[in-house]
């Protein structure tokens, strides 16, 4: 009788353990299904906010880094055929996105709605007409960047002149396959992708590129102003919180804007800031305001 009771209790414990295990498995599966639904909703929302992969690739045509893989060897003054093919494909994608009119629906009321046509932002014909000149300017920019002299490495302590001459002779015998990747890498360094693009378009504008490549300038402005996220905004909010501390509660909006621009500016350092130019501009503005300066 006792053995039968113990056997019955053992079977009951086994059944309870089996039920608990299956219940935990079902709960785990339900949680994973919920997470999958949330993840899919986040992915769909991000896909709706950001441009497709093809469009993002095509918009990179205004960046010098986009052309580095097609940079011809030194001494050649023409892009290879692969560069022209990629540029044509990119322009086709940009034509669909920015060079055609769009229909936008306007909901006037809950029951009726109307649609209106939005004119294209760019002209595909003008982009094609100015493409050769733009590619020529980009090629010369990358070639000038790649020809910039690199700093010579410091000699190792204890090395004599013979070893340095041997190393120089060895470096001169390097293969062309090793020189070209290094030259392309040097064209992209030390500046970042964003600063390199800003440098190219600033030089192009200073040399009259706004007239020769006017439509490409519009494309560059359209691409460079697109912010892919809100990280910079969050950083600015943190900077404003740091600037307007309880000890600086009397700062007005005008002074906060100036402090924020100075706080977030990474263009100049202490030794590279153009102090004479800044003081000169301040003096000119002070004269316009009618200040009496000694």
Helices and strands as residue ranges (DSSP letters): H 2-49, H 53-59, G 60-62, H 64-67, G 68-70, H 81-98, E 102-107, E 113-118, H 124-129, H 131-146, H 161-172, H 176-187, H 193-206, H 209-212, H 214-224, H 231-243, G 246-248, H 253-264, H 275-288
